[in-house]
Amino acid sequence: MTAPDGGPAPAAAPGGARRGLIGAEHPRYKWVALSNTTLGMLIATINSSIVLISLPAIFNGIHLDPLQPGNVSYLLWMLMGYMLVTAVLVVTLGRMGDIWGRVRIYNAGFLIFTVTSVVLSLDPLQGGGGAIWLIGWRVVQAIGGAMLMANSAAIITDAFPASRRGMALGVNMVAAIAGSFIGLVLGGLLAEWNWRSIFWVNVPIGIIGTVWAYRSLRETGVRRPGRIDWWGNITFAAGLTALLAAITYGIQPYGGRTMGWTNPWVLAGLIGGTAVLGVFCLVETKVAEPMFPLRLFRDPVFAGGNLATLLGSVARGGLQFMLIVWLQGIWLPLHGYDYADTPLWAGIYLVPLTIGFLAAGPVAGHLSDRFGARLFAAGGLVVMAASFAGLLALPTDFGYPAFALLVFLNGLGGGLFAAPNTALVMSSVPAADRGAASGMRATFQNAGMVLSIGVFFSLMVAGLAGSLPQALSGGLTAQGVSAADAHAVAQLPPVGTLFAAFLGYNPIRELLGPQVLSGLPAGNAQTLTGREFFPHLISGPFHDGLMVVFGLAIAMSLVAAAASLLRERTERRGGRPADGNGTAGAAAAAGRDAAGRGAA
């Protein structure tokens, strides 16, 4: 009996035959592994975006006003806490899978994720206490999600032969990234009913997946006994947390400025986090068994694939946030939708994005097995860049068919890229390092999503700061608001206006207050607090910011595409055998050369 890589297969886990379940040596076992790990990735990634679209309902449910300056931190940590924890922990948990068993860590992750879903839905508190309950338990839930993310790709890579690995990883990655799109629609639907239901939906799926994982999954990979790299873990977690948290707080106003990049704590986090990550890199070159095997980056396939993963994740995350602002804050109110209904309809109108991704992902994985992965990965990124350019050409009050086509193309490009890129990364490493490699790839993907919030919101706020004050002041005075009151509102930090649009709120009533509104003619007051005034007011400044945001997304997508093409040229220069099947060839090379590269 041989393993998928051509080496001796590990023995099936004891007890499988006694229970009548499929053993690791059974031909159908690989499909069991694929289906369960795909379910795990789907539930983990749905959970990150389902909260994103449901924030207005959550804040209303716990009676917390998100427009109050002191509550912006709750909003940001509700968004970013889950992604931050998964970005920090996936490498460590992937390494633990290499040492103690990938299935063992994965199964524990399913259990933790399910239990915390129940706890989150039972939030007994209101106001700030309710927000802290949700943030804290989402951090715990993120530990379970990180266990799933860190080991699912490695379990699939162990179970499938190299000739079918691209297809299998394609299905898994389509589930992972499509989950973030599906969560937008599902969250909009469930938030209309009850905000707690966005956590309830995880419970039955989690119970089924947990029981199924414990009963059916077997350790088929190479387990390498070793020790945990505690210094590496500590410096990596501290450095990345400080860096990403500083980016989070850099969005918020400070000292009369529109953003907090001059805040000493933000600067300390940026500089200190970068320095600690430098120490982490030094530590990893000195320890015998590093958590983050930097030697893997000597392989240009692995290094280029992770660079493309990071840049693609930043661009995709920026797209999600900007489209939600665009739809909930501007387009839907202008087309007659009540602000309370905009989360639901924003999710519905973004369905073409999900369809494009689901259409391309499995096909790209299958074709990359036959024809090689590099051109699919690079081509998908180019399609994404073209869709960003098309979105820039749309007016703020666009016609929906053109918008739907462009977001469909963006999803299509993401689907073309995801599976081939993942297959190349995972097939470029020795079998014993697959848990760590899976965690490293997930780290770049999750860190990219966190970075996208800081980078794109900062760019958007910077774009709004130039034109929003004048637009606010002019629009308010035109409706009879005194120059002094209009100036006071116009000088408020634009991040509040941006978050209002992001959450689908009309903040004019709160910004002016009942005293100012009661002094205006009834018609003017009704205009100011109606559906169309605020969207019309911010549409011009928003488009100014959108030019900067999507311009950077185009640049990132093209750089990532260039990295994908560079890998092929590097392999030719290095003399690696080319067999027409890039993924299978890389995997075969990895299998033949595992011992030598593991010692490199």
C-alpha positions as CSV (number, residue, x, y, z in Angstrom):
1,M,0.0,0.0,0.0
2,T,1.3,3.4,-0.9
3,A,0.5,6.9,0.2
4,P,-0.7,9.6,-2.3
5,D,2.9,10.9,-2.6
6,G,4.3,7.5,-3.5
7,G,5.7,6.6,-0.1
8,P,4.4,3.9,2.3
9,A,0.9,4.6,3.6
10,P,0.4,4.9,7.3
11,A,-1.7,2.3,9.0
12,A,-5.3,3.0,9.2
13,A,-6.5,4.3,12.6
14,P,-7.5,1.5,14.9
15,G,-11.2,0.9,15.3
16,G,-12.3,1.9,11.9
17,A,-13.0,-1.6,10.7
18,R,-14.8,-2.5,14.0
19,R,-17.2,0.3,13.5
20,G,-17.8,-0.5,9.9
21,L,-16.6,2.9,8.8
22,I,-14.4,3.7,5.8
23,G,-10.7,3.3,6.7
24,A,-7.9,5.5,5.5
25,E,-6.8,2.9,2.9
26,H,-10.3,2.7,1.3
27,P,-10.5,4.3,-2.2
28,R,-13.5,6.4,-1.1
29,Y,-11.8,7.8,2.0
30,K,-10.4,10.8,0.1
31,W,-13.9,11.9,-0.7
32,V,-14.9,11.6,3.0
33,A,-11.9,13.8,3.9
34,L,-12.7,16.3,1.2
35,S,-16.4,16.7,2.1
36,N,-15.8,17.1,5.8
37,T,-12.9,19.6,5.5
38,T,-14.9,21.5,2.9
39,L,-17.8,21.8,5.4
40,G,-15.4,22.9,8.0
41,M,-13.9,25.7,5.8
42,L,-17.3,26.8,4.7
43,I,-18.6,27.3,8.2
44,A,-15.4,29.0,9.4
45,T,-15.4,31.6,6.6
46,I,-19.2,32.2,6.5
47,N,-18.9,33.2,10.2
48,S,-16.4,36.0,9.4
49,S,-18.6,37.7,6.8
50,I,-22.1,36.9,8.3
51,V,-21.3,39.3,11.1
52,L,-20.0,41.9,8.7
53,I,-23.4,42.3,7.0
54,S,-25.4,41.9,10.2
55,L,-23.7,44.6,12.3
56,P,-26.7,47.0,12.2
57,A,-29.0,44.3,13.6
58,I,-26.5,43.2,16.2
59,F,-26.0,46.8,17.5
60,N,-29.8,47.3,17.6
61,G,-30.2,44.0,19.3
62,I,-27.8,44.9,22.2
63,H,-29.0,48.5,22.2
64,L,-25.6,50.1,21.3
65,D,-25.4,53.2,19.1
66,P,-22.5,52.5,16.6
67,L,-22.4,56.2,15.7
68,Q,-21.2,57.3,19.2
69,P,-17.4,58.0,19.0
70,G,-16.6,55.8,21.9
71,N,-18.4,52.8,20.3
72,V,-16.3,52.8,17.1
73,S,-13.8,50.4,18.8
74,Y,-16.5,47.9,19.5
75,L,-17.5,48.0,15.8
76,L,-13.9,47.6,14.6
77,W,-13.2,44.7,17.0
78,M,-16.5,43.0,16.1
79,L,-15.2,43.1,12.5
80,M,-11.6,42.3,13.0
81,G,-11.2,40.3,16.2
82,Y,-12.1,37.0,14.5
83,M,-9.8,37.6,11.6
84,L,-7.0,38.8,13.7
85,V,-7.0,35.7,15.9
86,T,-7.1,33.3,13.0
87,A,-4.3,35.2,11.3
88,V,-2.1,34.9,14.4
89,L,-2.8,31.3,15.3
90,V,-3.1,29.3,12.1
91,V,0.6,28.7,11.7
92,T,1.0,27.5,15.3
93,L,-2.0,25.2,14.9
94,G,-0.7,23.9,11.6
95,R,2.6,23.1,13.2
96,M,0.8,21.4,16.1
97,G,-1.0,19.3,13.4
98,D,2.4,18.3,12.0
99,I,3.5,17.1,15.5
100,W,0.4,15.7,17.1
101,G,-1.8,14.9,14.1
102,R,-3.7,17.1,11.7
103,V,-7.0,15.3,12.2
104,R,-6.8,15.6,16.0
105,I,-6.3,19.4,15.9
106,Y,-9.0,19.7,13.1
107,N,-11.6,17.7,15.1
108,A,-11.0,19.8,18.2
109,G,-11.5,22.9,16.2
110,F,-14.9,21.8,15.0
111,L,-15.9,21.1,18.6
112,I,-14.7,24.5,19.9
113,F,-16.4,26.3,17.0
114,T,-19.8,24.6,17.7
115,V,-19.8,25.2,21.4
116,T,-18.9,28.9,21.1
117,S,-21.7,29.4,18.5
118,V,-24.1,28.4,21.2
119,V,-22.5,30.8,23.8
120,L,-22.5,33.7,21.3
121,S,-26.2,33.3,20.6
122,L,-27.0,33.5,24.4
123,D,-25.5,36.9,25.0
124,P,-27.3,38.1,28.1
125,L,-25.9,41.6,28.3
126,Q,-26.8,45.0,26.7
127,G,-24.8,48.0,25.5
128,G,-21.0,47.9,25.9
129,G,-21.2,44.7,28.0
130,G,-23.1,42.9,25.3
131,A,-20.5,44.0,22.7
132,I,-17.6,42.8,24.9
133,W,-19.4,39.4,25.4
134,L,-19.6,39.0,21.6
135,I,-16.1,40.1,20.9
136,G,-14.6,37.9,23.6
137,W,-16.4,34.8,22.6
138,R,-15.7,35.4,18.9
139,V,-12.1,35.4,19.8
140,V,-12.5,32.0,21.4
141,Q,-14.5,30.9,18.4
142,A,-11.7,32.1,16.1
143,I,-9.4,29.6,17.9
144,G,-11.7,26.8,16.6
145,G,-11.9,28.4,13.2
146,A,-8.1,28.6,13.0
147,M,-7.8,24.9,13.9
148,L,-10.1,24.1,10.9
149,M,-8.3,26.5,8.5
150,A,-4.8,25.4,9.5
151,N,-5.3,21.7,8.8
152,S,-8.0,21.3,6.2
153,A,-5.7,21.8,3.2
154,A,-3.0,19.6,4.7
155,I,-5.6,16.7,5.3
156,I,-6.7,17.0,1.7
157,T,-3.2,17.0,0.4
158,D,-2.4,13.9,2.4
159,A,-5.5,12.1,1.2
160,F,-5.4,12.8,-2.5
161,P,-2.9,11.7,-5.2
162,A,-1.0,14.5,-6.9
163,S,-3.0,14.0,-10.1
164,R,-6.3,14.9,-8.4
165,R,-5.0,17.3,-5.8
166,G,-5.7,20.5,-7.7
167,M,-9.3,19.6,-8.1
168,A,-9.7,18.6,-4.4
169,L,-8.0,21.8,-3.1
170,G,-10.0,23.8,-5.6
171,V,-13.3,22.5,-4.1
172,N,-12.0,23.2,-0.6
173,M,-10.7,26.7,-1.4
174,V,-13.9,27.6,-3.3
175,A,-15.8,26.7,-0.1
176,A,-13.4,28.8,2.0
177,I,-13.6,32.0,-0.1
178,A,-17.2,31.5,-1.3
179,G,-18.1,31.2,2.4
180,S,-17.2,34.9,2.8
181,F,-19.6,35.8,0.0
182,I,-22.4,33.4,1.1
183,G,-22.2,34.9,4.6
184,L,-23.2,38.3,3.1
185,V,-26.4,36.9,1.7
186,L,-27.2,34.6,4.7
187,G,-26.4,37.4,7.2
188,G,-28.8,39.8,5.5
189,L,-31.6,37.2,5.5
190,L,-31.1,36.1,9.1
191,A,-30.6,39.6,10.5
192,E,-34.1,40.5,9.2
193,W,-35.5,37.8,11.5
194,N,-33.4,37.9,14.7
195,W,-29.8,38.9,15.2
196,R,-29.1,35.9,17.3
197,S,-29.9,33.6,14.4
198,I,-26.6,34.5,12.7
199,F,-25.0,32.4,15.4
200,W,-27.8,29.8,15.7
201,V,-27.2,28.8,12.0
202,N,-23.7,27.4,13.0
203,V,-25.0,25.1,15.6
204,P,-26.7,22.2,13.6
205,I,-24.0,22.4,11.0
206,G,-21.3,22.3,13.7
207,I,-22.8,19.4,15.5
208,I,-23.1,17.3,12.3
209,G,-19.6,18.2,11.2
210,T,-18.1,17.5,14.6
211,V,-19.6,14.1,15.0
212,W,-18.8,13.3,11.4
213,A,-15.2,14.4,11.8
214,Y,-14.6,12.4,14.9
215,R,-16.1,9.3,13.4
216,S,-14.7,9.4,9.9
217,L,-11.4,11.2,9.6
218,R,-8.1,9.3,9.9
219,E,-4.5,10.3,10.3
220,T,-3.0,9.6,6.8
221,G,-0.2,12.2,6.8
222,V,3.4,12.1,8.0
223,R,3.6,12.9,11.7
224,R,6.9,14.4,12.8
225,P,7.5,14.3,16.5
226,G,8.9,17.5,17.8
227,R,8.7,20.3,20.3
228,I,6.7,23.5,20.2
229,D,8.7,26.6,19.2
230,W,7.5,28.7,22.2
231,W,9.7,31.7,21.5
232,G,8.7,31.7,17.9
233,N,5.0,31.5,18.8
234,I,5.3,34.3,21.4
235,T,7.2,36.7,19.2
236,F,5.0,36.0,16.1
237,A,1.7,36.4,18.1
238,A,2.9,39.6,19.9
239,G,4.4,41.2,16.7
240,L,1.5,40.4,14.4
241,T,-1.2,41.4,17.0
242,A,0.6,44.7,17.7
243,L,0.9,45.5,14.0
244,L,-2.7,44.6,13.0
245,A,-4.2,46.2,16.2
246,A,-2.3,49.4,15.4
247,I,-3.6,49.5,11.9
248,T,-7.1,49.0,13.4
249,Y,-6.8,52.0,15.7
250,G,-5.1,54.1,13.0
251,I,-8.5,54.4,11.3
252,Q,-9.9,56.2,14.3
253,P,-9.6,60.0,14.9
254,Y,-6.9,61.3,17.2
255,G,-6.0,64.8,18.5
256,G,-8.3,66.6,16.2
257,R,-7.1,64.8,13.1
258,T,-9.3,62.7,10.9
259,M,-7.2,59.5,11.6
260,G,-5.0,58.2,14.3
261,W,-1.7,57.5,12.6
262,T,0.1,60.1,14.8
263,N,-1.3,58.5,18.0
264,P,1.8,57.4,20.0
265,W,0.1,54.1,20.8
266,V,-0.5,53.5,17.1
267,L,3.1,54.4,16.2
268,A,4.4,52.1,19.0
269,G,2.3,49.3,17.7
270,L,3.4,49.8,14.1
271,I,7.1,50.2,14.9
272,G,7.2,47.8,17.8
273,G,5.2,45.1,16.0
274,T,7.5,45.3,13.0
275,A,10.5,45.1,15.3
276,V,9.1,42.0,17.1
277,L,8.4,40.3,13.8
278,G,12.0,41.0,12.9
279,V,13.0,39.3,16.1
280,F,10.7,36.4,15.2
281,C,12.4,35.9,11.9
282,L,15.8,35.8,13.7
283,V,14.5,33.3,16.2
284,E,13.2,31.1,13.4
285,T,16.6,30.8,11.9
286,K,18.2,29.7,15.2
287,V,15.8,27.1,16.6
288,A,16.0,23.5,15.5
289,E,12.2,23.1,14.9
290,P,10.7,26.4,13.9
291,M,7.0,27.0,13.8
292,F,7.4,29.1,10.6
293,P,10.0,27.2,8.5
294,L,11.5,30.1,6.7
295,R,13.5,27.7,4.5
296,L,10.3,27.0,2.6
297,F,10.5,30.5,1.2
298,R,13.7,29.5,-0.7
299,D,11.3,27.7,-3.1
300,P,10.0,30.4,-5.5
301,V,6.8,28.5,-6.0
302,F,6.0,28.7,-2.2
303,A,7.2,32.3,-1.8
304,G,5.4,33.6,-4.9
305,G,2.2,31.8,-4.1
306,N,2.0,33.3,-0.6
307,L,2.8,36.8,-1.9
308,A,-0.1,36.4,-4.4
309,T,-2.3,35.0,-1.7
310,L,-1.6,38.1,0.5
311,L,-2.2,40.7,-2.2
312,G,-5.2,39.0,-3.6
313,S,-6.8,38.8,-0.1
314,V,-6.2,42.5,0.5
315,A,-7.8,43.4,-2.8
316,R,-10.7,41.1,-2.3
317,G,-11.3,42.3,1.3
318,G,-11.3,45.9,0.1
319,L,-13.8,45.1,-2.6
320,Q,-16.3,43.6,0.0
321,F,-16.1,46.6,2.3
322,M,-16.4,49.2,-0.4
323,L,-19.3,47.4,-2.1
324,I,-21.2,47.2,1.2
325,V,-20.7,51.0,1.8
326,W,-21.7,51.7,-1.8
327,L,-24.9,49.6,-1.7
328,Q,-26.1,50.2,1.9
329,G,-25.1,53.8,2.2
330,I,-25.8,55.2,-1.2
331,W,-27.3,53.1,-4.0
332,L,-30.1,51.2,-2.2
333,P,-31.5,54.3,-0.4
334,L,-31.4,56.3,-3.7
335,H,-33.5,53.5,-5.2
336,G,-36.2,53.6,-2.6
337,Y,-35.0,51.0,0.0
338,D,-35.4,51.8,3.7
339,Y,-32.2,51.9,5.7
340,A,-33.5,49.1,7.9
341,D,-33.7,46.8,4.8
342,T,-30.4,47.6,3.2
343,P,-28.3,44.8,4.7
344,L,-30.7,42.2,3.3
345,W,-30.8,43.7,-0.2
346,A,-27.0,44.4,-0.2
347,G,-26.5,40.7,0.2
348,I,-29.0,39.9,-2.5
349,Y,-27.5,42.3,-5.0
350,L,-24.1,40.8,-4.4
351,V,-25.2,37.3,-5.4
352,P,-23.5,37.6,-8.8
353,L,-20.2,37.9,-7.0
354,T,-20.8,34.5,-5.3
355,I,-22.1,33.0,-8.6
356,G,-18.9,34.0,-10.4
357,F,-16.7,32.5,-7.8
358,L,-18.6,29.3,-7.5
359,A,-18.7,28.9,-11.3
360,A,-15.0,29.3,-11.8
361,G,-13.5,27.7,-8.7
362,P,-14.1,24.0,-9.2
363,V,-13.5,24.2,-13.0
364,A,-10.2,26.0,-12.5
365,G,-9.1,23.3,-10.0
366,H,-9.9,20.5,-12.4
367,L,-8.3,22.2,-15.4
368,S,-5.1,23.1,-13.5
369,D,-4.6,19.4,-12.8
370,R,-4.5,18.8,-16.6
371,F,-2.9,21.9,-18.0
372,G,-0.9,23.5,-15.1
373,A,-1.9,26.1,-12.5
374,R,0.2,29.1,-13.2
375,L,-1.7,30.7,-16.1
376,F,-5.0,30.1,-14.4
377,A,-3.7,31.8,-11.2
378,A,-2.3,34.8,-13.1
379,G,-5.2,35.0,-15.5
380,G,-7.7,35.1,-12.6
381,L,-5.9,38.1,-11.0
382,V,-5.9,40.0,-14.3
383,V,-9.6,39.4,-14.6
384,M,-10.0,40.8,-11.1
385,A,-8.0,43.9,-12.0
386,A,-10.1,44.5,-15.1
387,S,-13.3,44.3,-13.0
388,F,-11.9,46.8,-10.6
389,A,-11.2,49.2,-13.5
390,G,-14.8,48.6,-14.8
391,L,-16.2,49.5,-11.3
392,L,-14.2,52.7,-11.4
393,A,-15.9,53.7,-14.6
394,L,-19.4,53.3,-13.2
395,P,-21.2,56.4,-11.9
396,T,-22.1,56.3,-8.2
397,D,-25.8,55.9,-9.1
398,F,-25.1,53.0,-11.5
399,G,-27.4,50.8,-13.6
400,Y,-27.6,47.4,-11.9
401,P,-26.9,45.2,-15.0
402,A,-23.5,46.7,-15.6
403,F,-22.7,46.4,-11.9
404,A,-23.8,42.8,-11.7
405,L,-21.7,41.9,-14.7
406,L,-18.6,43.5,-13.2
407,V,-18.9,41.9,-9.7
408,F,-19.6,38.6,-11.5
409,L,-16.3,39.0,-13.4
410,N,-14.6,39.8,-10.1
411,G,-15.9,36.6,-8.5
412,L,-14.9,34.7,-11.7
413,G,-11.4,36.0,-11.5
414,G,-11.1,35.1,-7.8
415,G,-12.4,31.6,-8.5
416,L,-9.8,31.1,-11.3
417,F,-7.0,32.2,-9.0
418,A,-7.9,30.5,-5.7
419,A,-7.6,26.7,-6.4
420,P,-4.5,26.8,-8.7
421,N,-2.7,29.1,-6.3
422,T,-3.4,26.9,-3.3
423,A,-2.5,23.7,-5.1
424,L,0.9,25.2,-6.2
425,V,1.7,26.3,-2.6
426,M,0.7,23.0,-0.9
427,S,2.4,20.8,-3.5
428,S,5.7,22.7,-3.3
429,V,6.5,21.6,0.3
430,P,7.6,18.3,1.8
431,A,4.9,16.1,3.2
432,A,6.0,16.6,6.8
433,D,5.7,20.4,6.5
434,R,2.2,20.5,5.0
435,G,0.5,21.4,8.3
436,A,2.8,24.4,8.8
437,A,2.5,25.3,5.1
438,S,-1.2,25.2,5.3
439,G,-1.2,27.4,8.3
440,M,1.3,29.9,6.7
441,R,-0.9,30.2,3.6
442,A,-4.0,30.8,5.8
443,T,-2.0,33.4,7.8
444,F,-1.3,35.4,4.6
445,Q,-4.9,35.1,3.6
446,N,-6.4,36.1,6.9
447,A,-3.8,38.9,7.5
448,G,-4.7,40.2,4.1
449,M,-8.4,40.6,5.1
450,V,-7.4,42.4,8.3
451,L,-5.0,44.7,6.4
452,S,-7.7,45.4,3.9
453,I,-9.8,47.0,6.6
454,G,-7.0,49.3,7.8
455,V,-5.6,50.1,4.3
456,F,-8.8,50.7,2.4
457,F,-10.8,52.4,5.2
458,S,-7.7,54.7,5.7
459,L,-7.6,55.5,2.0
460,M,-11.3,56.1,1.8
461,V,-11.2,58.4,4.9
462,A,-8.3,60.3,3.3
463,G,-10.3,60.7,0.1
464,L,-13.4,61.8,2.0
465,A,-11.5,64.3,4.1
466,G,-10.7,66.4,1.1
467,S,-14.2,66.9,-0.2
468,L,-16.8,65.7,2.4
469,P,-16.6,68.8,4.7
470,Q,-17.4,71.2,1.9
471,A,-20.2,68.9,0.6
472,L,-21.7,68.6,4.1
473,S,-21.5,72.3,4.8
474,G,-23.0,73.3,1.4
475,G,-25.8,70.7,1.5
476,L,-26.9,71.6,5.0
477,T,-26.9,75.3,4.6
478,A,-28.9,74.9,1.4
479,Q,-31.7,73.3,3.5
480,G,-31.7,76.3,6.0
481,V,-29.2,75.0,8.6
482,S,-27.2,77.9,10.1
483,A,-23.7,78.3,8.9
484,A,-22.4,77.7,12.5
485,D,-24.3,74.4,12.9
486,A,-23.4,73.2,9.4
487,H,-19.7,74.0,10.0
488,A,-19.8,72.1,13.3
489,V,-21.2,69.0,11.5
490,A,-18.8,69.3,8.6
491,Q,-15.8,69.3,10.9
492,L,-16.7,66.0,12.5
493,P,-14.3,63.1,11.5
494,P,-15.3,61.5,8.2
495,V,-14.8,58.1,9.7
496,G,-18.1,58.5,11.4
497,T,-19.8,59.3,8.1
498,L,-18.1,56.3,6.5
499,F,-19.2,53.9,9.2
500,A,-22.8,55.3,9.0
501,A,-22.8,54.4,5.3
502,F,-21.2,51.0,6.0
503,L,-23.9,50.2,8.5
504,G,-26.7,51.5,6.4
505,Y,-27.5,54.4,8.7
506,N,-28.7,57.9,7.9
507,P,-26.8,60.0,10.5
508,I,-28.2,63.4,9.7
509,R,-30.8,63.3,12.5
510,E,-28.2,62.4,15.1
511,L,-25.6,64.8,13.8
512,L,-28.0,67.8,13.8
513,G,-30.0,66.9,16.9
514,P,-33.7,67.6,17.6
515,Q,-33.1,71.2,18.6
516,V,-31.6,72.2,15.2
517,L,-34.2,70.1,13.2
518,S,-37.1,71.6,15.2
519,G,-36.0,75.1,14.2
520,L,-36.2,74.3,10.4
521,P,-39.2,74.4,8.1
522,A,-41.0,71.0,8.2
523,G,-40.2,70.4,4.5
524,N,-36.5,71.0,5.0
525,A,-36.3,68.9,8.1
526,Q,-38.1,66.0,6.2
527,T,-35.7,66.4,3.3
528,L,-32.6,66.3,5.6
529,T,-33.8,63.1,7.4
530,G,-35.3,61.4,4.3
531,R,-33.8,58.5,2.3
532,E,-32.1,60.5,-0.4
533,F,-30.4,63.5,1.1
534,F,-27.5,61.7,2.8
535,P,-26.7,59.4,-0.1
536,H,-26.7,62.3,-2.6
537,L,-24.5,64.3,-0.2
538,I,-21.8,61.7,0.2
539,S,-21.9,60.2,-3.3
540,G,-19.4,62.6,-4.8
541,P,-16.8,62.4,-2.0
542,F,-17.3,58.6,-1.8
543,H,-16.4,58.3,-5.5
544,D,-13.3,60.4,-4.9
545,G,-12.2,57.9,-2.3
546,L,-13.2,55.0,-4.4
547,M,-10.8,56.1,-7.2
548,V,-7.9,55.7,-4.7
549,V,-9.1,52.5,-3.2
550,F,-9.8,50.6,-6.4
551,G,-6.7,52.0,-8.0
552,L,-4.6,50.4,-5.3
553,A,-6.6,47.1,-5.7
554,I,-5.8,47.1,-9.4
555,A,-2.1,47.6,-8.7
556,M,-2.1,44.8,-6.1
557,S,-3.9,42.4,-8.4
558,L,-1.4,43.0,-11.2
559,V,1.6,42.6,-9.0
560,A,0.2,39.3,-7.7
561,A,-0.4,38.2,-11.3
562,A,3.2,39.0,-12.1
563,A,4.4,36.9,-9.1
564,S,2.3,34.0,-10.5
565,L,4.1,34.2,-13.9
566,L,7.5,34.7,-12.3
567,R,7.2,31.3,-10.7
568,E,7.2,29.5,-14.0
569,R,10.3,31.4,-15.3
570,T,12.1,30.8,-12.0
571,E,11.5,27.0,-12.3
572,R,12.8,26.9,-15.8
573,R,16.0,28.6,-14.8
574,G,16.3,26.3,-11.8
575,G,16.1,23.2,-13.9
576,R,13.0,21.7,-12.3
577,P,11.4,19.2,-14.6
578,A,8.4,20.5,-16.6
579,D,5.8,17.9,-17.4
580,G,2.9,20.0,-18.6
581,N,1.1,19.6,-15.3
582,G,2.5,22.2,-13.0
583,T,0.7,21.1,-9.9
584,A,1.3,17.4,-10.4
585,G,4.9,18.0,-11.4
586,A,5.6,20.1,-8.3
587,A,3.9,17.6,-6.1
588,A,5.9,14.7,-7.5
589,A,9.1,16.6,-7.1
590,A,8.1,17.4,-3.5
591,G,7.4,13.7,-2.8
592,R,10.7,12.5,-4.4
593,D,12.7,15.1,-2.7
594,A,11.1,15.4,0.7
595,A,13.9,14.1,2.8
596,G,16.5,16.3,1.2
597,R,14.5,19.5,1.3
598,G,13.3,18.8,4.8
599,A,17.0,19.0,5.9
600,A,17.7,22.1,3.9
